[in-house]
């Protein structure tokens, strides 16, 4: 089993600071390092999942969100997006929709 000193250094802390720590400080720093490692692994797993499941546009939006960039379209673009999404769909009147004829 690794010694506390080895764990401390493996966690990325400066070896010369180890001997100045109280047991509580050491435990707190090692817990923080474990949390950072778990968060890094979770982010890597999420990124792998998104990269596998998302198409190119969704992946670019995900990457932009991670960088803190807003990749959302402005509100005035909504009409054009709705037109493009509905192109080629059959036209149904409200009455036909309510009757369920199509």
C-alpha positions as CSV (number, residue, x, y, z in Angstrom):
1,X,0.0,0.0,0.0
2,X,1.2,3.5,-0.9
3,X,2.3,5.7,1.9
4,X,0.5,9.0,2.7
5,X,3.6,10.9,1.3
6,X,3.4,9.0,-2.0
7,X,-0.4,9.6,-2.3
8,X,0.2,13.3,-1.5
9,X,2.8,13.6,-4.3
10,X,0.8,11.6,-6.8
11,X,-2.1,13.9,-6.1
12,X,0.0,16.7,-7.6
13,X,1.0,18.5,-4.4
14,X,4.5,19.8,-3.7
15,X,6.5,17.2,-1.7
16,X,8.2,19.9,0.5
17,X,4.7,21.0,1.8
18,X,3.8,17.5,3.1
19,X,5.7,17.7,6.4
20,X,4.1,21.0,7.3
21,X,0.5,19.7,7.2
22,X,-1.6,18.5,10.1
23,X,-3.4,15.2,9.7
24,X,-6.7,17.1,9.1
25,X,-5.1,19.3,6.4
26,X,-3.6,16.3,4.7
27,X,-7.0,14.5,4.8
28,X,-8.8,17.5,3.4
29,X,-6.3,17.9,0.5
30,X,-6.4,14.3,-0.4
31,X,-10.2,14.3,-0.4
32,X,-10.1,17.4,-2.6
33,X,-7.7,15.6,-5.0
34,X,-10.0,12.6,-5.1
35,X,-13.0,14.8,-5.9
36,X,-11.0,16.5,-8.7
37,X,-10.0,13.2,-10.2
38,X,-13.6,11.9,-10.1
39,X,-14.9,15.1,-11.7
40,X,-12.2,14.8,-14.5
41,X,-13.2,11.2,-15.1
42,X,-16.9,12.1,-15.2
43,X,-16.3,14.9,-17.7
44,X,-14.2,12.5,-19.9
45,X,-17.0,9.9,-19.8
46,X,-19.6,12.5,-20.6
47,X,-17.5,13.9,-23.5
48,X,-17.0,10.4,-24.9
49,X,-20.7,9.7,-24.7
50,X,-21.6,13.0,-26.4
51,X,-19.0,12.5,-29.1
52,X,-20.4,9.1,-29.8
53,X,-24.1,10.0,-29.7
54,X,-24.3,13.6,-31.1
55,X,-24.2,14.7,-34.7
56,X,-21.7,17.4,-35.8
57,X,-23.9,20.4,-34.9
58,X,-24.9,19.1,-31.5
59,X,-21.2,18.3,-30.7
60,X,-20.2,21.8,-31.7
61,X,-22.9,23.3,-29.5
62,X,-21.8,21.1,-26.6
63,X,-18.2,22.2,-27.1
64,X,-19.2,25.8,-27.2
65,X,-21.2,25.4,-24.0
66,X,-18.2,23.9,-22.3
67,X,-16.2,27.0,-23.3
68,X,-18.9,29.3,-22.0
69,X,-19.9,30.5,-25.5
70,X,-23.5,31.0,-26.3
71,X,-24.2,29.0,-29.5
72,X,-28.0,29.7,-29.4
73,X,-29.6,31.4,-32.3
74,X,-31.1,34.8,-31.8
75,X,-34.9,35.0,-31.4
76,X,-35.4,36.6,-34.8
77,X,-34.0,33.4,-36.4
78,X,-36.9,31.3,-35.1
79,X,-39.2,31.8,-38.1
80,X,-36.6,30.8,-40.6
81,X,-35.7,27.7,-38.5
82,X,-39.4,26.7,-38.3
83,X,-39.8,27.1,-42.1
84,X,-36.8,25.0,-42.8
85,X,-37.8,22.3,-40.4
86,X,-41.3,22.1,-41.8
87,X,-40.3,22.1,-45.5
88,X,-41.7,19.1,-47.2
89,X,-44.2,18.2,-44.5
90,X,-47.8,17.8,-45.6
91,X,-50.1,20.7,-44.9
92,X,-52.9,20.0,-42.5
93,X,-55.7,22.3,-41.6
94,X,-56.7,22.7,-38.0
95,X,-60.1,21.0,-38.6
96,X,-58.3,18.0,-40.3
97,X,-56.0,17.8,-37.3
98,X,-58.8,17.8,-34.9
99,X,-60.7,15.1,-36.8
100,X,-57.5,13.0,-37.2
101,X,-58.1,12.3,-40.9
102,X,-54.4,12.4,-41.8
